[in-house]
Amino acid sequence: SDSAFTIYNAAAGAGKTYTLVKAYLKALLSYDYKEGYKNILAITFTNKAVAEMKERILQNLYNLSGLGDTEKTKDLVLDLTEETGLTNEKLQQKAEKVLKSILHNYASFDVVTIDTFTHRVIRTFAYDLGIPMNFEIEMDTQLLIQEAVDALISKIGQDKALTETIIDF
């Protein structure tokens, strides 16, 4: 499709990772320069899925470049040559250049969890949101509830409306 955003929703084992990796590689290899990955953001749910996506992208680039097992990527080569319009030779050359570039600029290879992405957005707009730049994310809900209750109790006697509400309760 011509949309910049695509959603893949399918059951486990239906080939979502293959489809996502192929879409990522198609976008990556369609760029005219080797650092196209700096303009692609892939978001998934778990750290395990991030690791798997990155590993599959790199392994496929390695195989596509002719350095690895080309037999494993036969179907992928057919799909990519058809979808990108690149020849096998051009696809191989681009895959090798892109692979080397990613390995030299690994921090710019953005496959992240939705949590990491959200955290980046919030940190970027921390000032606008009125939160400290050095905020931390707390995942322990018990601790959060305890701190919220402690903060509430500490205001009893100072905040008239709160004090009346607690007494009425």
N, C-alpha and C positions, 0 to 999 in steps of 0.2 A: 504494500500500500504506500501512498505518498505521504502519509502522516508521519510526523516525527516521533509519535508515541504509538506503541503497539502493546496490547495486553494479551498474554497467553494464559489461558485458564484451562487446565486439564487435570485428569486424575493422575495419581502416582504411577510411574512406569509408562506413561503415554509418550514420552520423548520430549518433555519440556526443555530439559537441559540441552539436548542436541539442537533443538529448534532455536533456543536462545543463543547458544554458541555460534550456530550457523549465521544467525541474524547479526551478531556482533562482528563476526569475521567478514561478512558481506559489507557491512558499513565500513569497517576498518580497511579492507582491501580496495574499497571504491574510492578512498581518498587519493589525491594525487601526491601526497607526501607521506613520509614514513611515521609521522607523529600524530596521525589521526586519532589514536587512542586517547589523546589529551582532550579531545572534543566529544568523547563518548562516556556516558555514565550508565553503568548497569547496576540496578538495585535488586537485591534479593532479601530473604528474611533471616537466614541464619549464617553464622560464621562458617559453618560446615559447607553450606551452599556457595558462599563466597570463595572458599578454598577450592571447591570442586570446579566452579566456573573458571577461575583463573588457571587452574591446572589444565583443564580441557582446552582452553583457548591457547595456552602456550604449547601444549602437546600437539595440537592441530597445526599451529603455525610451524612448529618444528618438522612435523611430517609433511606439510604442504611445501615447505622449502626444499624438500628432497634430502634433508639431513637425517630424517627418521624413517619410520616404516610407512612408505608411500602406499602400501597395500591397504592399510587401515583407513586411509582417507580417500579411497577411490570414489565412493559415492559423494563425499563432500566436495571433491574436486569437480565432479560432474555438475553438482548443484551450483557451486560458486562460479564456474566458467559460464554456465547458462545465465545465472542471475546478474553477474557483474559485466559480462561481455568480454572478460579478459581471456587471453589464450593461456594454455597450461604453462607455457614458458614464462609469460608475464606474471601469472599468479604465483609461480614458484619464486621468481625474483623479488616480488613485492613481499611475500611471506617472510623471506629471509631478512630483508631490510627492516621490516616492522618488528620481527622477533628480536633482532639485535638492538633496536631502538628501545623496545619495552624493557629488555634486560638491563639496559644502561640507565633507564629512567623509571624504574619500577614503581616509585612513589606516585607517579602520574597515571598509572594503570588503574583506573577507577572502577572496580567492582566492589561494592560495599553493601552493608546491611541497611535496611530502611532506618534503623536506629542511628547508625553512623551518619547517614545523610541528614536526618532531622537535626541531630546534634550540631552538624556543621552549619546548617541554616540558622539555628538559634544562636550559635556563637557569633555568626556574621552580623546578626541584628541585635546582639545583646544590649548595646547602648540604646537603640530605639525601643527595645522592650522594657528598658529600665531595670535590667538585671546586671549583676557584676560580671565583668569580662572573665573572671576566673571561676565562674560557677562550676559546680560538679553535679553529675547525675547520680542520684541515689536510687538503687534498685530494691533496697530492703524496706518493704512496705510496713512491717512491724515497727521498725525504727522510725519511719516517717510519721506513723500514727502516734507513737509515743512522744515524739518531738512536738507534734501539733497540739496534742493534749497538754503537754507541759507548758507550751507557749500560751495556750488559752487560760490555763489555771493561774499562770503568773500575772495575768491581767485582771483577775478578780479583785475587786476593791479599788482598782484604778479606773476601770471603764464602767460607768454607771449602768448603761443598758445591758452589758454583759453580766454584771453582778446581779441585776434584777432577774435576768433570764435564768441564771444558774440557781438563784434562790427559789424562783417559781418552779423550776424543774424538780 
